[in-house]
């Protein structure tokens, strides 16, 4: 009898290889994100379809479309929207491509980046990747699985958008334009997923990998905006967002710019795979900078340490809110001409109040700034939950640090930081609005209008604190607060929702400054409610057991 031949030490074992286990990990990723991914995809899909439907309702009159096209032809308007080519024949489809592509591709990029970093760098940072790789799992399996899920998510979004918009009469060749718009979303999302595949190799921390990739998205948007506003097409061609917009959906329906996205995605993804074998599991290509042998006085205190953990997120939201305020403020002087022929928006502005169109428009914009600031507040207020899940809390609380001081320090950063980013947004719209209208009094007025939403942010932080303290597994439900505030506080005014729906949101309790007069009663009530929620949440955390690893 012949004995079976032993495998050579240099031969790979059956079923092994750099991509071994990728299929299993894809199913695992889909299982973990069975709620998160559908929410992302449906939110982007519904946002696109509802906005396009609003165009058909608000701009049914050709004169209204001509008026908005003329206004958006200014440098400020082009910076907020897209290239001038869309304005030649401003059909509903051209409006969708012009006004949606630049903004929605940023959001698809956010979704894609978070998918990659969550299932690659976060897995390593929490030591789960090392445990999984001790089984028959290849070196590239985690990254391949994350990229595969990101591609599937973007293609699913593209299909939904194509079907949803294809059922609407947006342009003469609506089906082709709808499909191209959906694929443009997917193409840009896949590009930024591939960028995140690189940043996940560079730094050893999830926050750093996500922050670097999101900074690339911001740079891409700025290059696109600068190129379109200044008439320098070369700058726009440096941005994947600019490539997507230059498909000219519903106008020319050019498909070939998406090939640039595909080429860049393949190049970045390949670079990510190459770089992943040049580092150790859990480490990054960029060496961690050694800290000072003696900690600063701030780091020895809970509040200082919490601020250190939150500083990147705080800086990012602050810069983003300021730029967002500047963009809206730059068209404040043109608000009357831009909106005068749009009956639906005029009705929404009348419901908002205000002596002038600029005041009413500013009031609606500040609601959006407040909602974005509340996104920061929820993210910061739920940071203690992330620290608990990562197993880092137990060692801290084993010292003389109390639970209330530890969790309270993170909540304090959320409260103060949320107020700070809100003020930066108010400063941006105030400064740009003053330059646009020539009215310097807008700066303090809009700063005060933004600050009025601070108690609503504190209530939002209080809701997150209660969920973390008493129902930690349901902490993600805190995201309902900013989402509901946006739907009822901004979209609800355009769609004619009943006033009571907006009153259920803490943001809806704030007076519509500067269009309306100041009322201190809701401010006091919101502050007291926030204080009660925060105290109740801290008490719940003090009483419950930690979830340890």
C-alpha positions as CSV (number, residue, x, y, z in Angstrom):
1,X,0.0,0.0,0.0
2,X,1.3,3.4,-0.9
3,X,1.3,6.0,1.9
4,X,-0.4,9.3,1.1
5,X,2.1,12.0,0.1
6,X,2.7,14.5,2.9
7,X,2.1,18.2,2.0
8,X,5.2,20.2,1.3
9,X,5.9,22.9,4.0
10,X,5.8,25.5,1.2
11,X,2.5,24.3,-0.2
12,X,-0.7,26.0,1.1
13,X,-3.1,23.8,2.9
14,X,-6.4,23.0,1.1
15,X,-8.9,25.8,1.7
16,X,-6.3,28.3,2.8
17,X,-4.9,31.4,1.1
18,X,-5.0,35.2,1.5
19,X,-8.8,35.3,0.8
20,X,-9.8,32.2,2.7
21,X,-13.0,32.7,4.7
22,X,-14.0,35.8,2.8
23,X,-17.5,34.4,2.1
24,X,-18.1,33.6,5.7
25,X,-17.0,37.0,6.8
26,X,-19.3,38.7,4.3
27,X,-22.2,36.8,5.8
28,X,-21.0,37.8,9.2
29,X,-20.7,41.5,8.2
30,X,-24.2,41.4,6.7
31,X,-25.5,39.9,9.9
32,X,-23.9,42.5,12.1
33,X,-25.2,45.3,9.9
34,X,-28.6,43.9,9.3
35,X,-30.2,47.1,10.8
36,X,-27.5,49.7,10.1
37,X,-27.1,49.1,6.4
38,X,-30.9,49.0,5.5
39,X,-31.3,52.3,7.5
40,X,-28.5,54.0,5.6
41,X,-29.7,52.7,2.2
42,X,-33.3,53.6,2.8
43,X,-32.5,57.0,4.2
44,X,-30.4,57.9,1.1
45,X,-33.0,56.4,-1.2
46,X,-36.0,58.2,0.4
47,X,-34.1,61.4,0.6
48,X,-33.4,61.3,-3.1
49,X,-36.9,60.3,-4.2
50,X,-38.7,62.7,-1.8
51,X,-36.5,65.6,-2.9
52,X,-37.0,64.9,-6.6
53,X,-40.8,64.7,-5.9
54,X,-40.6,68.1,-4.2
55,X,-39.0,69.5,-7.4
56,X,-42.0,68.4,-9.4
57,X,-44.4,70.0,-6.9
58,X,-42.5,73.2,-6.1
59,X,-41.2,74.0,-9.5
60,X,-44.1,72.9,-11.8
61,X,-44.2,76.4,-13.3
62,X,-41.4,76.9,-16.0
63,X,-40.9,80.4,-14.7
64,X,-40.1,79.1,-11.3
65,X,-37.5,76.7,-12.8
66,X,-36.0,79.6,-14.8
67,X,-35.9,81.8,-11.8
68,X,-34.0,79.2,-9.6
69,X,-31.7,78.4,-12.5
70,X,-30.8,82.1,-12.9
71,X,-30.1,82.4,-9.2
72,X,-28.0,79.2,-9.0
73,X,-25.9,80.5,-11.8
74,X,-24.0,82.7,-9.4
75,X,-20.7,81.5,-8.1
76,X,-22.2,80.9,-4.6
77,X,-25.0,78.9,-6.2
78,X,-22.7,76.8,-8.4
79,X,-20.5,76.1,-5.4
80,X,-23.5,74.7,-3.5
81,X,-24.8,72.7,-6.4
82,X,-22.8,71.8,-9.5
83,X,-21.5,72.7,-12.9
84,X,-23.3,75.3,-15.0
85,X,-24.1,72.9,-17.9
86,X,-27.2,71.6,-16.0
87,X,-28.7,75.1,-16.1
88,X,-29.1,75.2,-20.0
89,X,-32.4,73.2,-19.9
90,X,-33.5,73.1,-16.3
91,X,-35.9,70.1,-16.3
92,X,-36.8,68.3,-13.2
93,X,-34.1,65.7,-14.0
94,X,-31.5,68.4,-14.5
95,X,-32.5,69.9,-11.2
96,X,-32.0,66.5,-9.5
97,X,-28.6,66.0,-11.1
98,X,-27.5,69.5,-10.4
99,X,-28.6,69.8,-6.8
100,X,-28.5,66.3,-5.5
101,X,-25.4,64.7,-6.9
102,X,-22.9,66.8,-5.0
103,X,-24.6,66.5,-1.6
104,X,-25.8,62.9,-1.8
105,X,-22.5,61.5,-3.0
106,X,-20.9,62.9,0.1
107,X,-23.4,60.9,2.2
108,X,-22.8,57.7,0.2
109,X,-19.1,58.3,0.9
110,X,-19.8,58.6,4.6
111,X,-21.7,55.3,4.5
112,X,-19.0,53.5,2.6
113,X,-16.2,54.8,4.8
114,X,-17.9,53.7,8.0
115,X,-18.5,50.3,6.6
116,X,-14.8,49.8,5.8
117,X,-13.4,51.1,9.1
118,X,-16.1,49.3,11.2
119,X,-15.2,45.9,9.8
120,X,-11.4,46.3,9.4
121,X,-9.7,48.7,11.7
122,X,-12.3,48.5,14.5
123,X,-12.1,44.7,14.4
124,X,-8.3,45.0,15.0
125,X,-8.6,47.7,17.6
126,X,-11.0,45.6,19.7
127,X,-8.8,42.5,19.2
128,X,-11.5,40.5,17.5
129,X,-9.6,40.3,14.2
130,X,-6.7,38.5,15.9
131,X,-9.1,35.9,17.3
132,X,-10.8,35.4,13.9
133,X,-7.5,35.1,12.1
134,X,-6.3,32.4,14.4
135,X,-8.8,30.2,12.4
136,X,-8.6,29.4,8.7
137,X,-9.0,33.0,7.6
138,X,-6.7,34.7,5.1
139,X,-4.8,37.8,5.6
140,X,-6.9,39.8,3.1
141,X,-10.3,38.3,4.1
142,X,-11.4,41.1,6.4
143,X,-10.6,43.8,4.0
144,X,-12.1,41.9,1.0
145,X,-15.3,41.2,3.0
146,X,-15.7,44.8,4.0
147,X,-15.1,46.1,0.5
148,X,-17.5,43.5,-0.9
149,X,-20.3,44.6,1.5
150,X,-19.6,48.3,0.7
151,X,-19.9,47.5,-3.0
152,X,-23.1,45.5,-2.5
153,X,-24.6,48.4,-0.4
154,X,-23.8,51.0,-3.0
155,X,-25.2,48.8,-5.8
156,X,-28.4,48.2,-3.8
157,X,-28.7,52.0,-3.4
158,X,-28.1,52.5,-7.1
159,X,-30.8,50.0,-8.0
160,X,-33.4,51.6,-5.6
161,X,-32.6,55.1,-6.9
162,X,-32.9,54.0,-10.5
163,X,-36.2,52.3,-10.0
164,X,-37.6,55.1,-7.7
165,X,-36.7,57.9,-10.0
166,X,-37.4,56.0,-13.2
167,X,-41.1,55.9,-12.1
168,X,-41.2,59.7,-12.1
169,X,-41.4,61.9,-15.2
170,X,-38.2,63.9,-14.7
171,X,-36.9,64.2,-18.2
172,X,-37.6,62.9,-21.8
173,X,-35.0,60.1,-21.3
174,X,-35.8,59.5,-17.7
175,X,-35.0,55.8,-17.4
176,X,-31.4,56.2,-18.6
177,X,-30.9,59.3,-16.5
178,X,-32.3,57.6,-13.4
179,X,-30.0,54.6,-13.9
180,X,-27.0,56.8,-14.5
181,X,-27.8,58.9,-11.4
182,X,-28.0,55.7,-9.2
183,X,-24.7,54.4,-10.6
184,X,-23.1,57.7,-10.0
185,X,-24.0,57.4,-6.3
186,X,-22.6,53.9,-6.3
187,X,-19.4,54.8,-8.1
188,X,-18.5,57.6,-5.8
189,X,-19.4,55.6,-2.7
190,X,-17.1,52.7,-3.9
191,X,-14.3,55.2,-4.5
192,X,-14.4,56.5,-1.0
193,X,-14.7,52.9,0.4
194,X,-11.4,52.1,-1.4
195,X,-9.9,55.3,0.0
196,X,-10.9,54.0,3.5
197,X,-9.2,50.7,2.7
198,X,-5.9,52.7,2.5
199,X,-6.5,54.9,5.6
200,X,-7.3,51.8,7.6
201,X,-3.8,50.6,7.0
202,X,-2.1,53.9,7.9
203,X,-3.3,54.5,11.4
204,X,-3.8,52.1,14.3
205,X,-7.1,53.7,15.4
206,X,-10.6,53.6,14.0
207,X,-11.1,57.3,14.6
208,X,-8.0,58.2,12.8
209,X,-8.8,55.9,9.8
210,X,-12.3,57.3,9.6
211,X,-11.2,60.9,10.1
212,X,-8.6,60.7,7.3
213,X,-11.0,59.2,4.9
214,X,-13.7,61.7,5.7
215,X,-11.1,64.5,5.2
216,X,-10.6,63.1,1.7
217,X,-14.3,63.4,1.1
218,X,-14.2,67.0,2.3
219,X,-11.3,67.8,0.1
220,X,-13.1,66.3,-2.9
221,X,-16.1,68.4,-2.2
222,X,-14.1,71.6,-1.8
223,X,-12.2,71.0,-5.1
224,X,-15.5,70.4,-6.9
225,X,-17.1,73.5,-5.4
226,X,-14.1,75.7,-6.1
227,X,-13.9,74.4,-9.7
228,X,-17.6,75.0,-10.4
229,X,-17.7,78.4,-8.7
230,X,-14.6,79.8,-10.2
231,X,-15.0,78.3,-13.7
232,X,-11.8,76.3,-13.3
233,X,-12.9,72.9,-14.6
234,X,-9.4,71.5,-13.9
235,X,-10.1,71.6,-10.1
236,X,-13.4,69.8,-10.5
237,X,-11.7,67.1,-12.6
238,X,-9.5,66.4,-9.6
239,X,-12.5,65.2,-7.6
240,X,-14.5,62.0,-7.9
241,X,-17.6,64.0,-7.0
242,X,-16.8,66.3,-9.9
243,X,-16.6,63.2,-12.2
244,X,-20.0,62.0,-11.1
245,X,-21.5,65.4,-11.7
246,X,-20.0,65.6,-15.2
247,X,-22.0,62.6,-16.3
248,X,-24.7,65.4,-16.8
249,X,-27.5,63.0,-15.9
250,X,-30.8,63.8,-17.6
251,X,-28.9,66.3,-19.8
252,X,-26.2,64.5,-21.8
253,X,-26.2,61.2,-19.9
254,X,-22.4,60.6,-20.3
255,X,-21.4,57.3,-18.9
256,X,-17.6,57.4,-19.3
257,X,-16.8,59.6,-16.3
258,X,-17.8,56.6,-14.1
259,X,-15.0,54.7,-15.6
260,X,-12.6,57.1,-13.9
261,X,-14.3,56.3,-10.6
262,X,-13.9,52.6,-11.3
263,X,-10.2,52.9,-12.2
264,X,-9.5,55.0,-9.0
265,X,-11.5,52.5,-6.9
266,X,-9.5,49.6,-8.2
267,X,-6.2,51.4,-7.7
268,X,-7.0,52.5,-4.1
269,X,-8.4,49.0,-3.2
270,X,-5.3,47.3,-4.6
271,X,-3.1,49.7,-2.7
272,X,-5.0,48.9,0.5
273,X,-4.4,45.2,0.0
274,X,-0.7,45.8,-0.7
275,X,-0.2,48.0,2.3
276,X,-2.1,45.5,4.6
277,X,0.8,43.0,4.3
278,X,3.4,45.6,5.3
279,X,2.2,45.9,8.9
280,X,1.3,43.8,11.9
281,X,-2.2,43.0,12.9
282,X,-3.5,45.8,15.2
283,X,-0.7,48.2,14.1
284,X,-0.6,50.9,11.5
285,X,1.9,51.9,8.9
286,X,2.4,55.2,10.7
287,X,4.2,54.6,13.9
288,X,2.4,55.7,17.0
289,X,4.1,58.8,18.3
290,X,5.5,58.2,21.8
291,X,3.7,60.3,24.4
292,X,5.3,62.4,27.1
293,X,6.6,60.3,30.0
294,X,4.8,62.8,32.3
295,X,1.1,63.3,31.5
296,X,-0.2,66.8,31.4
297,X,-2.4,68.0,34.3
298,X,-5.5,67.9,32.0
299,X,-5.0,64.2,31.1
300,X,-5.0,63.2,34.8
301,X,-8.6,64.6,35.1
302,X,-11.7,62.9,33.7
303,X,-12.8,66.0,31.8
304,X,-9.4,66.6,30.2
305,X,-9.0,63.0,29.2
306,X,-12.5,63.0,27.7
307,X,-11.8,66.1,25.7
308,X,-8.6,64.5,24.4
309,X,-10.6,61.6,23.1
310,X,-13.2,63.8,21.5
311,X,-11.0,66.5,20.0
312,X,-10.8,65.2,16.5
313,X,-14.5,64.7,16.2
314,X,-15.1,68.1,17.7
315,X,-12.7,69.8,15.3
316,X,-14.2,68.0,12.3
317,X,-17.8,69.0,13.1
318,X,-16.8,72.5,14.0
319,X,-15.1,73.0,10.7
320,X,-17.9,71.4,8.8
321,X,-20.6,73.5,10.5
322,X,-18.7,76.7,9.9
323,X,-18.3,75.9,6.2
324,X,-21.9,74.8,5.9
325,X,-23.0,78.1,7.4
326,X,-20.7,80.0,5.0
327,X,-22.3,78.2,2.0
328,X,-25.8,79.0,3.1
329,X,-25.0,82.6,4.2
330,X,-23.3,83.3,0.8
331,X,-26.7,83.1,-0.9
332,X,-28.7,84.9,1.8
333,X,-28.7,88.1,-0.2
334,X,-30.2,86.3,-3.2
335,X,-32.9,84.5,-1.2
336,X,-35.6,86.8,-2.3
337,X,-34.9,86.5,-6.0
338,X,-34.2,82.8,-5.8
339,X,-37.4,81.9,-4.0
340,X,-40.0,84.5,-5.1
341,X,-41.6,82.4,-7.8
342,X,-41.7,79.1,-5.8
343,X,-45.2,78.9,-4.3
344,X,-44.4,75.9,-2.1
345,X,-41.3,77.4,-0.5
346,X,-43.0,80.8,-0.1
347,X,-45.8,79.0,1.9
348,X,-43.2,77.3,4.0
349,X,-41.5,80.7,4.6
350,X,-44.8,82.3,5.6
351,X,-45.3,79.5,8.1
352,X,-41.9,80.2,9.5
353,X,-42.6,83.9,9.8
354,X,-40.2,86.8,9.4
355,X,-40.4,90.3,8.0
356,X,-38.2,89.5,5.0
357,X,-37.5,86.4,2.9
358,X,-33.9,86.4,4.0
359,X,-34.9,86.2,7.7
360,X,-37.3,83.4,7.0
361,X,-34.8,81.5,4.9
362,X,-32.1,82.0,7.6
363,X,-34.5,80.5,10.2
364,X,-35.0,77.4,8.1
365,X,-31.2,77.0,7.5
366,X,-30.4,77.4,11.2
367,X,-32.7,74.4,11.8
368,X,-30.5,72.3,9.5
369,X,-27.4,73.5,11.3
370,X,-29.0,72.6,14.7
371,X,-29.8,69.1,13.4
372,X,-26.2,68.6,12.2
373,X,-25.0,69.8,15.6
374,X,-27.3,67.3,17.3
375,X,-25.6,64.6,15.2
376,X,-22.4,65.5,16.9
377,X,-24.1,65.6,20.3
378,X,-25.5,62.0,19.9
379,X,-22.1,60.8,18.6
380,X,-20.2,62.3,21.6
381,X,-22.9,61.3,24.2
382,X,-22.7,57.7,23.0
383,X,-18.9,57.6,23.2
384,X,-19.1,56.1,26.8
385,X,-21.0,53.1,25.2
386,X,-18.2,52.6,22.7
387,X,-15.6,52.7,25.5
388,X,-17.6,50.1,27.4
389,X,-18.0,47.8,24.4
390,X,-14.2,48.0,23.8
391,X,-13.5,46.9,27.4
392,X,-11.6,50.0,28.4
393,X,-13.9,51.3,31.1
394,X,-13.4,48.6,33.7
395,X,-9.7,49.4,34.2
396,X,-10.5,53.1,34.6
397,X,-13.2,52.5,37.2
398,X,-11.0,50.1,39.1
399,X,-9.1,53.2,40.3
400,X,-10.7,56.0,42.4
401,X,-12.6,57.3,39.5
402,X,-16.4,57.2,40.1
403,X,-18.9,56.2,37.4
404,X,-20.6,59.5,37.6
405,X,-17.4,61.5,37.0
406,X,-16.3,59.3,34.2
407,X,-19.6,59.3,32.2
408,X,-20.3,62.9,33.2
409,X,-17.1,64.1,31.7
410,X,-18.1,62.7,28.3
411,X,-21.5,64.2,28.6
412,X,-20.0,67.6,29.5
413,X,-17.9,67.5,26.3
414,X,-21.0,66.6,24.3
415,X,-23.0,69.5,25.8
416,X,-20.2,72.2,25.6
417,X,-18.9,70.9,22.3
418,X,-22.4,70.7,20.7
419,X,-23.0,74.3,21.7
420,X,-19.6,75.3,20.3
421,X,-20.1,73.7,16.9
422,X,-23.6,75.3,16.8
423,X,-22.1,78.7,17.4
424,X,-19.5,78.1,14.7
425,X,-22.3,77.3,12.2
426,X,-24.1,80.5,13.3
427,X,-20.9,82.5,12.9
428,X,-20.4,81.1,9.4
429,X,-23.9,82.0,8.2
430,X,-23.7,85.3,10.0
431,X,-20.4,86.4,8.4
432,X,-21.2,85.2,4.9
433,X,-24.8,86.5,5.2
434,X,-23.5,90.0,6.2
435,X,-21.1,90.0,3.3
436,X,-23.9,88.9,0.9
437,X,-26.5,91.4,2.1
438,X,-24.3,94.2,3.3
439,X,-26.0,94.1,6.8
440,X,-23.4,93.7,9.5
441,X,-26.2,93.3,12.1
442,X,-26.8,89.8,10.8
443,X,-23.6,88.5,12.6
444,X,-24.8,88.9,16.2
445,X,-28.4,88.2,15.2
446,X,-27.7,84.9,13.6
447,X,-25.2,83.9,16.3
448,X,-28.0,84.4,18.9
449,X,-30.5,82.5,16.7
450,X,-28.1,79.6,16.6
451,X,-27.4,79.7,20.3
452,X,-31.1,79.5,21.0
453,X,-31.0,75.8,19.9
454,X,-28.5,74.9,22.5
455,X,-31.1,73.7,25.1
456,X,-32.6,71.4,22.4
457,X,-29.1,69.9,21.9
458,X,-28.9,69.4,25.7
459,X,-32.2,67.5,25.7
460,X,-30.8,65.3,22.8
461,X,-27.8,64.5,24.9
462,X,-30.1,63.7,27.9
463,X,-32.0,61.2,25.8
464,X,-28.7,59.5,24.8
465,X,-27.6,59.5,28.5
466,X,-30.9,57.8,29.6
467,X,-30.6,55.1,27.0
468,X,-26.9,54.5,27.9
469,X,-27.6,54.4,31.6
470,X,-30.7,52.3,31.6
471,X,-31.0,50.5,28.2
472,X,-27.4,50.3,26.9
473,X,-28.2,47.8,24.2
474,X,-30.8,50.3,22.8
475,X,-28.4,53.3,22.9
476,X,-28.6,53.6,19.1
477,X,-32.2,54.6,19.4
478,X,-30.9,58.1,20.3
479,X,-30.4,58.7,16.6
480,X,-34.1,58.9,16.2
481,X,-34.0,62.4,17.8
482,X,-31.9,64.2,15.1
483,X,-33.5,62.3,12.3
484,X,-37.0,63.2,13.5
485,X,-36.0,66.8,14.0
486,X,-34.8,67.0,10.4
487,X,-37.9,65.3,8.9
488,X,-40.4,67.4,10.8
489,X,-38.5,70.7,11.4
490,X,-37.2,71.1,7.8
491,X,-38.8,68.8,5.4
492,X,-42.1,69.1,7.3
493,X,-42.3,72.8,6.5
494,X,-41.8,72.1,2.8
495,X,-44.2,69.2,2.7
496,X,-46.9,70.8,4.9
497,X,-46.8,68.5,7.9
498,X,-49.1,69.5,10.8
499,X,-47.4,71.8,13.4
500,X,-47.9,69.2,16.2
501,X,-45.5,66.8,14.5
502,X,-42.7,69.4,14.8
503,X,-43.7,70.2,18.4
504,X,-42.8,66.7,19.5
505,X,-39.1,67.4,18.7
506,X,-36.9,69.4,21.1
507,X,-35.7,71.4,18.1
508,X,-39.4,72.2,17.3
509,X,-39.8,73.9,20.7
510,X,-37.2,76.6,19.9
511,X,-38.5,79.9,18.5
512,X,-37.8,80.5,14.8
513,X,-35.2,83.2,15.2
514,X,-34.5,85.6,13.6
515,X,-37.9,85.4,11.9
516,X,-39.9,85.2,15.1
517,X,-39.5,86.9,18.5
518,X,-37.6,85.4,21.4
519,X,-39.6,83.4,24.0
520,X,-37.8,82.4,27.1
521,X,-40.3,79.9,28.5
522,X,-39.4,77.0,26.1
523,X,-35.7,77.7,26.7
524,X,-36.1,77.3,30.5
525,X,-38.3,74.2,30.1
526,X,-35.9,72.5,27.7
527,X,-33.0,73.3,30.0
528,X,-34.8,71.8,33.0
529,X,-35.8,68.7,31.0
530,X,-32.2,68.2,29.8
531,X,-31.0,68.5,33.4
532,X,-33.5,65.9,34.6
533,X,-32.7,63.5,31.7
534,X,-28.9,63.8,32.3
535,X,-29.3,63.2,36.1
536,X,-31.6,60.2,35.4
537,X,-29.2,58.7,32.9
538,X,-26.2,59.0,35.2
539,X,-28.2,57.4,38.0
540,X,-29.0,54.5,35.7
541,X,-25.4,54.0,34.8
542,X,-24.4,54.1,38.5
543,X,-26.9,51.3,39.3
544,X,-26.4,48.9,36.4
545,X,-23.6,46.3,35.8
546,X,-20.9,47.0,33.3
547,X,-20.8,44.9,30.1
548,X,-17.2,43.5,30.4
549,X,-15.2,41.4,28.0
